[in-house]
Amino acid sequence: MSNVRYYHAGCPVCVSAEQTLLGLLDPKVQVEVVHLGEQSSRIAEAEKAGVESVPALVVDGQVLHLNFGAAIADLK
C-alpha cells in the first residue's frame, strides 16, 4: 500500500470506524486522515477519488465505503 487516505466527517460513526480501522492496520502503513468537516476544500478531491459517503478508506485508488455516516453531498 503506497497511498492510503481515510476520509471522514467527524461524526460518531466516522470516529468509531477510524479508531477500529487504524488499530487493525500495520503501524508501518501511513494513513492520511482527512476530516472533511474541517477541510471542506478537499471534498472535490474525495469525490474525484470515488468517495460517495463517509467514512471511506481509499487505498491506491480503490474505495472502501466502511459504513454510512454522511453522503458527500451533505458535506457541501
Backbone as a printed PyTorch tensor [residue, N CA C, xyz], in Angstrom:
tensor([[[  0.8530,  -1.1770,   0.0000],
         [  0.0000,   0.0000,   0.0000],
         [  0.8920,   1.2300,   0.0000]],

        [[  0.6840,   2.0670,  -0.9830],
         [  1.5150,   3.2470,  -1.0470],
         [  0.7440,   4.5400,  -0.8100]],

        [[ -0.5370,   4.5650,  -1.1500],
         [ -1.3170,   5.7760,  -0.9940],
         [ -2.6190,   5.4300,  -0.2770]],

        [[ -2.6990,   5.7810,   1.0070],
         [ -3.8590,   5.4200,   1.8200],
         [ -4.4320,   6.6750,   2.4670]],

        [[ -5.7350,   6.9210,   2.2120],
         [ -6.4220,   8.0560,   2.8310],
         [ -7.7060,   7.5710,   3.4690]],

        [[ -7.9880,   8.1040,   4.6410],
         [ -9.2330,   7.8270,   5.3460],
         [-10.0010,   9.1380,   5.3870]],

        [[-11.1370,   9.1830,   4.6980],
         [-11.9810,  10.3780,   4.6660],
         [-13.1240,  10.2030,   5.6610]],

        [[-13.3720,  11.2540,   6.4370],
         [-14.4820,  11.2040,   7.3910],
         [-14.9970,  12.6070,   7.6560]],

        [[-16.0980,  12.6710,   8.4040],
         [-16.7240,  13.9650,   8.6810],
         [-16.7750,  14.2920,  10.1710]],

        [[-16.1710,  13.4540,  10.9860],
         [-16.1340,  13.7180,  12.4150],
         [-17.3360,  13.2090,  13.1920]],

        [[-18.2770,  12.5720,  12.5180],
         [-19.4640,  12.0600,  13.2080],
         [-19.0860,  10.8310,  14.0430]],

        [[-19.9260,  10.4160,  14.9700],
         [-19.6040,   9.2530,  15.8050],
         [-19.3180,   7.9810,  15.0000]],

        [[-20.0490,   7.7590,  13.9110],
         [-19.8020,   6.5850,  13.0670],
         [-18.3840,   6.6510,  12.4930]],

        [[-18.0030,   7.8270,  12.0010],
         [-16.6870,   8.0100,  11.3830],
         [-15.5550,   7.8420,  12.3950]],

        [[-15.7290,   8.4130,  13.5670],
         [-14.6890,   8.3380,  14.6000],
         [-14.5180,   6.8980,  15.0760]],

        [[-15.6120,   6.1980,  15.2700],
         [-15.5450,   4.8060,  15.6860],
         [-14.8520,   3.9510,  14.6300]],

        [[-15.2180,   4.1490,  13.3730],
         [-14.5930,   3.3860,  12.2890],
         [-13.1060,   3.7020,  12.2010]],

        [[-12.7350,   4.9630,  12.3780],
         [-11.3190,   5.3480,  12.3390],
         [-10.5360,   4.6400,  13.4360]],

        [[-11.0360,   4.6620,  14.6500],
         [-10.3330,   4.0250,  15.7670],
         [-10.1740,   2.5330,  15.5350]],

        [[-11.2270,   1.8870,  15.0660],
         [-11.1750,   0.4450,  14.8110],
         [-10.2400,   0.1300,  13.6600]],

        [[-10.4160,   0.8240,  12.5590],
         [ -9.6280,   0.5570,  11.3580],
         [ -8.1420,   0.7900,  11.5770]],

        [[ -7.7920,   1.9290,  12.1220],
         [ -6.3760,   2.2380,  12.3090],
         [ -5.7220,   1.2770,  13.2920]],

        [[ -6.5070,   0.7560,  14.2250],
         [ -5.9830,  -0.2360,  15.1550],
         [ -5.7090,  -1.5800,  14.5020]],

        [[ -6.3730,  -1.8450,  13.3830],
         [ -6.2070,  -3.1160,  12.6790],
         [ -5.0690,  -3.1000,  11.6620]],

        [[ -4.7220,  -1.9180,  11.1860],
         [ -3.6850,  -1.8130,  10.1580],
         [ -2.2890,  -1.9220,  10.7490]],

        [[ -1.3890,  -2.4090,   9.9500],
         [  0.0210,  -2.4610,  10.3170],
         [  0.4910,  -1.0360,  10.6010]],

        [[  1.1620,  -0.7950,  11.7090],
         [  1.6200,   0.5610,  12.0380],
         [  2.5580,   1.1570,  10.9840]],

        [[  3.1310,   0.3240,  10.1480],
         [  4.0140,   0.8160,   9.0840],
         [  3.2340,   1.4830,   7.9540]],

        [[  1.9410,   1.1930,   7.8760],
         [  1.1040,   1.7910,   6.8360],
         [  0.8220,   3.2450,   7.2100]],

        [[  1.2080,   4.1420,   6.3370],
         [  0.9760,   5.5650,   6.5610],
         [ -0.4130,   5.9230,   6.0360]],

        [[ -1.3000,   6.3030,   6.9430],
         [ -2.6720,   6.6560,   6.5760],
         [ -2.8570,   8.1530,   6.7790]],

        [[ -3.2500,   8.8400,   5.7060],
         [ -3.5840,  10.2560,   5.8350],
         [ -5.0540,  10.3410,   6.2200]],

        [[ -5.3370,  10.9350,   7.3520],
         [ -6.7120,  11.0970,   7.8260],
         [ -7.1910,  12.4830,   7.3970]],

        [[ -8.2890,  12.4950,   6.6410],
         [ -8.8320,  13.7510,   6.1160],
         [-10.2250,  13.9650,   6.7040]],

        [[-10.3310,  14.9680,   7.5530],
         [-11.6040,  15.3360,   8.1880],
         [-12.2840,  16.3540,   7.2760]],

        [[-13.2540,  15.8950,   6.4910],
         [-13.8930,  16.7680,   5.5120],
         [-14.7570,  17.8520,   6.1550]],

        [[-15.1470,  17.6680,   7.4010],
         [-15.8770,  18.7150,   8.1060],
         [-14.9880,  19.9150,   8.3960]],

        [[-13.7090,  19.6530,   8.5960],
         [-12.7340,  20.7160,   8.8720],
         [-11.9490,  21.1200,   7.6330]],

        [[-11.9040,  20.2430,   6.6290],
         [-11.1440,  20.5020,   5.4070],
         [-12.0800,  20.3890,   4.2020]],

        [[-13.1080,  21.2270,   4.1960],
         [-14.1180,  21.1430,   3.1370],
         [-13.5240,  21.3950,   1.7540]],

        [[-12.3800,  22.0350,   1.6910],
         [-11.7310,  22.2740,   0.4000],
         [-11.2870,  20.9690,  -0.2550]],

        [[-11.2850,  19.8740,   0.4910],
         [-10.8400,  18.5870,  -0.0470],
         [-12.0030,  17.6740,  -0.4510]],

        [[-13.2390,  18.1860,  -0.3780],
         [-14.4030,  17.3830,  -0.7700],
         [-14.3120,  16.9910,  -2.2420]],

        [[-13.9310,  17.9250,  -3.0970],
         [-13.8050,  17.6220,  -4.5290],
         [-12.7750,  16.5240,  -4.7640]],

        [[-11.7030,  16.5610,  -4.0200],
         [-10.6620,  15.5170,  -4.1080],
         [-11.2520,  14.1480,  -3.7550]],

        [[-12.0290,  14.1070,  -2.6830],
         [-12.6540,  12.8530,  -2.2570],
         [-13.6170,  12.3470,  -3.3270]],

        [[-14.4160,  13.2610,  -3.8790],
         [-15.3500,  12.8710,  -4.9440],
         [-14.6030,  12.3180,  -6.1480]],

        [[-13.5270,  12.9730,  -6.5260],
         [-12.7260,  12.5270,  -7.6760],
         [-12.1490,  11.1330,  -7.4300]],

        [[-11.8540,  10.8330,  -6.1770],
         [-11.3110,   9.5190,  -5.8120],
         [-12.4010,   8.4440,  -5.8120]],

        [[-13.6720,   8.8640,  -5.8920],
         [-14.7700,   7.9110,  -5.9230],
         [-15.5310,   7.7810,  -4.6220]],

        [[-15.2120,   8.6250,  -3.6470],
         [-15.8980,   8.5780,  -2.3530],
         [-17.3070,   9.1480,  -2.5190]],

        [[-18.3010,   8.3630,  -2.1370],
         [-19.7010,   8.7850,  -2.2200],
         [-20.2850,   9.0760,  -0.8510]],

        [[-19.6850,   8.4810,   0.1750],
         [-20.1260,   8.7200,   1.5440],
         [-18.9380,   8.4750,   2.4710]],

        [[-19.0630,   8.9980,   3.6580],
         [-18.0030,   8.8030,   4.6510],
         [-18.5820,   8.0440,   5.8300]],

        [[-17.7760,   7.2730,   6.4990],
         [-16.3370,   7.1070,   6.3620],
         [-15.9810,   6.2280,   5.1590]],

        [[-14.8240,   6.5360,   4.5840],
         [-14.3410,   5.7630,   3.4470],
         [-12.8190,   5.7080,   3.4880]],

        [[-12.3010,   4.5760,   3.0970],
         [-10.8610,   4.3680,   3.0080],
         [-10.5220,   4.2310,   1.5340]],

        [[ -9.5380,   4.9960,   1.0770],
         [ -9.0840,   4.9110,  -0.3090],
         [ -7.6510,   4.3960,  -0.2830]],

        [[ -7.4520,   3.2300,  -0.9060],
         [ -6.1370,   2.5910,  -0.9450],
         [ -5.7430,   2.4310,  -2.4020]],

        [[ -4.6960,   3.1350,  -2.7830],
         [ -4.1900,   3.0590,  -4.1550],
         [ -5.3080,   3.1540,  -5.1920]],

        [[ -6.2240,   4.1000,  -4.9730],
         [ -7.2920,   4.3550,  -5.9270],
         [ -8.5370,   3.5050,  -5.7700]],

        [[ -8.5120,   2.5470,  -4.8700],
         [ -9.6770,   1.7020,  -4.6240],
         [-10.4210,   2.2270,  -3.3870]],

        [[-11.7270,   2.4200,  -3.5240],
         [-12.5230,   2.9850,  -2.4390],
         [-13.2400,   1.8780,  -1.6690]],

        [[-13.1330,   1.9530,  -0.3550],
         [-13.8630,   1.0550,   0.5250],
         [-14.7590,   1.9210,   1.4000]],

        [[-16.0680,   1.8660,   1.1350],
         [-17.0310,   2.5860,   1.9700],
         [-17.2980,   1.7120,   3.1900]],

        [[-16.9380,   2.2060,   4.3600],
         [-16.9540,   1.3990,   5.5790],
         [-18.3160,   1.3060,   6.2390]],

        [[-19.0550,   2.3490,   6.2020],
         [-20.3470,   2.4290,   6.8610],
         [-20.9990,   3.6770,   6.2930]],

        [[-22.1930,   3.9950,   6.6980],
         [-22.7990,   5.2260,   6.1960],
         [-22.9380,   6.2200,   7.3290]],

        [[-22.0670,   7.2320,   7.3100],
         [-22.1380,   8.3080,   8.2830],
         [-22.7910,   9.5350,   7.6750]],

        [[-22.3590,   9.8720,   6.4390],
         [-22.9050,  11.0330,   5.7290],
         [-22.5610,  10.9160,   4.2470]],

        [[-23.4800,  11.3710,   3.4200],
         [-23.2160,  11.4350,   1.9790],
         [-22.3120,  12.6260,   1.7000]],

        [[-21.4810,  12.4950,   0.6790],
         [-20.6150,  13.6130,   0.2930],
         [-21.4500,  14.8530,   0.0020]],

        [[-22.5840,  14.6780,  -0.6490],
         [-23.4590,  15.8210,  -0.9680],
         [-23.8890,  16.5690,   0.2860]],

        [[-24.0340,  15.8670,   1.3940],
         [-24.4260,  16.5070,   2.6470],
         [-23.3140,  17.3510,   3.2510]],

        [[-22.0810,  17.1230,   2.8190],
         [-20.9500,  17.8590,   3.3710],
         [-20.6720,  19.1580,   2.6370]],

        [[-21.3040,  19.3280,   1.5010],
         [-21.0730,  20.5490,   0.7040],
         [-21.7850,  21.7350,   1.2780]]])
